[in-house]
Amino acid sequence: MPPHVVVTQPLVGDAIDRLRHAGLDVTVVSEHGPPSRDELCHALHDASALVCLLSDVIDADVLACGPGLRVVSTVAVGVDNIDLDAARARGIEVRNTPGVLDAATADLAMALLLAVARGVVSGMDAIRRGEWTGFGLATGLGRDLAGMRLGLVGFGRIAQRVAARATAFDMRLQHHARHDTGAAGFVADLDELLRTSDALSLHVPLTSATRGLLDARRLAHLPDGAIVINTARGAVLDERALVAALVAGHLGGAGLDVFEDEPNVSASLLAAPNVVLTPHIGSATIETRSAMSSMAVDSVIDALAGSG
């Protein structure tokens, strides 16, 4: 019997065909959204590999359902949905898809920054409500990106792509990371970075150290009118503290592609002023999601080479 590969949800492009052409037996558990735990556990009983998405919770109990699992490949950069300790204890290799989504996510971060700074969504809403009465010199005023100080929290591949794009907009760049990057604009103290950033873009993985990293205390360090962008993970940012800062008029706006309790978005965040929200689409281009899907299944094919 060929090795059995369980795929939690449909992939993009020819990824599923690639698995089958490699001689692997493939089961797609759910055609519409994340499968239930029972569905996933049932499918894993004889599986050698699992391909999952970031919306799938792969904890110790789920891993225990697949006694023959050799590899878990997630179609994402972040692996916070997988119990890495449990996988390590069972000798299960965990692979992800770094690199291929950097440009697409950086594009969205800049799109959110532009949309917030220039009031794109609020302006569109005004037109749709019939509130726009014509050009006015002092109406719809936003902010120039040129000259704005952009602080990057984290300086990995995506943050560096954002930096390249922001440079083209004549923004002034600085960044914070756990260790000195050796690059221009490094700020060792996160609080100092916050105090000197007109806009802040988050680019750190979700770990125990980064959960709630931007809380009320840290948000208070940002200058009045600052903009916060998050395309990393929702739980890195305290949403209630963000809403409070927006409602109080301390912050000038926020652009969020990720949320603390996805897919749920709080009513207070939906009602907050000058907030642009997108449904976790940082990597959502045809080219990028196809490349991610291919990379994830190629990892499985590589890991199972010689099995059967």
Summary of the structure (lengths in Angstrom):
residues: 308
radius of gyration: 21.5
end to end distance: 6.1
largest distance: 72.3
contacts: 1006
relative contact order: 0.15
helix: 36%
strand: 18%
